[in-house]
Amino acid sequence: MSKIPNISQLMNMAQNMAKEMEEQMNGIEVEGNAGGGMVTVKMNGHKHIQSLAIAKEVVNPDDTEMLQDLIIAAVNDAIARVDEKLKNQMGHLAGGSPGGFPFGGM
């Protein structure tokens, strides 16, 4: 029969998981792009934009809407990539058991 942790153990496990998640978020860097790489956004695991690169070819004062759309698409692409990395890492943190807590073997 598995030993069920007490509330103190659960709090400690949650704090450890939060700390590990924070460390993993700090290590994430993704690149999102749009327009075949005409607009590129680099973003960290906290979804903060680190850099934005725009090719000169897409800068047209008469068509700012296209540039706006490309920037939005590149940012959304980067966000989706961060989300995917975090999702994959959350599976690792959850330990594979329901609710994310490895009750057995404590």
C-alpha positions as CSV (number, residue, x, y, z in Angstrom):
1,M,0.0,0.0,0.0
2,S,1.3,3.4,-1.0
3,K,2.1,5.9,1.7
4,I,0.1,9.1,1.3
5,P,2.0,12.3,2.1
6,N,0.8,14.7,4.7
7,I,0.0,18.4,4.0
8,S,3.5,19.5,4.9
9,Q,5.0,17.0,2.4
10,L,2.5,18.1,-0.2
11,M,3.4,21.8,0.3
12,N,7.1,20.9,0.1
13,M,6.5,19.0,-3.2
14,A,4.6,21.9,-4.6
15,Q,7.3,24.3,-3.7
16,N,9.9,22.1,-5.3
17,M,7.9,21.7,-8.4
18,A,7.4,25.5,-8.7
19,K,11.1,26.1,-8.2
20,E,12.0,23.5,-10.9
21,M,9.4,25.0,-13.3
22,E,10.8,28.5,-12.7
23,E,14.3,27.2,-13.5
24,Q,13.1,25.6,-16.7
25,M,11.2,28.7,-17.8
26,N,14.4,30.7,-17.3
27,G,16.2,28.3,-19.7
28,I,13.7,28.5,-22.5
29,E,14.3,30.6,-25.6
30,V,12.3,30.2,-28.7
31,E,12.1,31.9,-32.1
32,G,8.8,32.6,-33.8
33,N,8.5,33.9,-37.3
34,A,6.1,35.0,-40.0
35,G,6.3,35.8,-43.7
36,G,8.9,33.2,-44.3
37,G,11.2,34.7,-41.8
38,M,10.6,38.3,-42.7
39,V,9.6,39.0,-39.1
40,T,11.4,37.1,-36.3
41,V,10.7,37.2,-32.6
42,K,12.8,35.7,-29.9
43,M,11.0,35.0,-26.6
44,N,11.9,33.5,-23.3
45,G,9.9,31.0,-21.2
46,H,8.2,33.9,-19.4
47,K,6.8,35.0,-22.7
48,H,8.9,38.2,-22.7
49,I,10.1,39.3,-26.1
50,Q,13.9,39.4,-26.1
51,S,14.3,40.6,-29.7
52,L,12.4,41.5,-32.8
53,A,13.9,41.5,-36.3
54,I,12.1,42.9,-39.3
55,A,13.4,42.6,-42.9
56,K,13.6,45.9,-44.8
57,E,11.5,44.4,-47.6
58,V,8.4,44.4,-45.5
59,V,8.7,47.9,-44.3
60,N,6.3,49.9,-46.5
61,P,4.8,53.1,-45.2
62,D,1.8,52.7,-47.5
63,D,1.0,49.2,-46.1
64,T,1.5,49.3,-42.3
65,E,-1.3,46.8,-41.8
66,M,0.8,44.0,-43.5
67,L,3.7,44.7,-41.1
68,Q,1.4,44.7,-38.1
69,D,-0.1,41.4,-39.2
70,L,3.4,39.9,-39.6
71,I,4.5,41.1,-36.2
72,I,1.4,39.7,-34.5
73,A,1.8,36.4,-36.3
74,A,5.4,36.1,-35.3
75,V,4.6,36.9,-31.7
76,N,1.8,34.3,-31.6
77,D,4.1,31.7,-33.2
78,A,6.7,32.3,-30.5
79,I,4.0,32.1,-27.7
80,A,2.8,28.8,-29.2
81,R,6.4,27.5,-29.2
82,V,6.8,28.5,-25.5
83,D,3.5,26.9,-24.6
84,E,4.6,23.6,-26.3
85,K,7.9,23.5,-24.5
86,L,6.2,24.2,-21.2
87,K,3.6,21.5,-21.9
88,N,6.4,19.0,-22.6
89,Q,8.3,20.0,-19.5
90,M,5.1,19.9,-17.3
91,G,4.7,16.2,-18.2
92,H,8.2,15.7,-16.9
93,L,7.5,17.6,-13.7
94,A,4.2,15.7,-13.1
95,G,6.1,12.5,-12.6
96,G,3.6,10.6,-14.7
97,S,1.1,10.1,-11.9
98,P,-2.5,11.5,-11.7
99,G,-2.5,15.0,-10.2
100,G,1.3,15.2,-10.7
101,F,2.3,13.8,-7.3
102,P,4.4,10.6,-7.1
103,F,2.6,9.1,-4.2
104,G,4.3,5.7,-4.4
105,G,7.8,5.3,-3.2
106,M,7.8,8.2,-0.7
